[in-house]
Amino acid sequence: MQTERENNSLQDTRLRGYGWVWLTVSWFGVSGCFKHVRGTWGTLAALPFAYVVQVNFGNAALGVFGIALFALGVIASNKYVAATGRQDPGEIVIDEVAAVCMLLAFMAPNWQCYLTAFIVFRIFDIIKPWPVCVADKKLKGGFGVMFDDVLAALYPLAIFAILSLLNPNLTKDILAWLQLQ
């Protein structure tokens, strides 16, 4: 049985020459700074980047940025999972970063939207309702690491769409609070 130190040494050997993999999956080392709730810290660390892209280039650019991060995350996560031998290790947070960027592409660049997106996304990423839980368990490799978070990011959008059908007045109040009206 390998000790944690030996296992880390083995991982370091397998990742030698792939420093970009660690920087990518950990979102520039953010997850390495924290032992607990890494996904929450990764999501939080994504917000300033998302804001800069959104304010300077618009919502469509933020969506493209999120998709590009997803593609890069699949590649880097594949390499990291192969090197560590673990599926969806907690130190990978690029999945949260890509997913929250995609979600924010449908919102305004203000604190209300960012706070709402952060909280609601994290709730669904943590509780993993169907089909997020299925994707989390069945899909393997880099795509599996990334895809369940994208599904979790769709829940806030789906909830808002259902609310707008069921109660248009509530939807107007929510839009006003989010400063989207």
C-alpha angles and dihedrals in degrees: 000000000000121000119233090253092053090046091051090048090052090049091049089053093049092048095045108131091019101089088138089063092059093043090050102044093042094044094242093326097306094131091050090062094059132052097193135045092010092163090057092050091046091051091048091049090053094059099077091049091048091049094051092049093044097047095044101037108016139243096298090055090050089052091051089047089053092049091048090050088050092054093045090045092054091053096044094042091051089056093044094047090048091049096047100034090224126118115230098348115201094242090069106092101152086096091064091044094053094043096049090048090054091048094048090052085076094051140065121264097251135113094253093057094042093049092047093047092047095051099040094043092050091049092054093041090054100042093039102203121196124320092019091062091051092051090046093054103034106037115077137194126020095327091054091049091053105034101061090059092052088053090050089053090056093062097074089051092048092048091052092048091051092046091052090054096045101039117013092178092057088048090054090051091050091048091050092051090048088049091236098123 
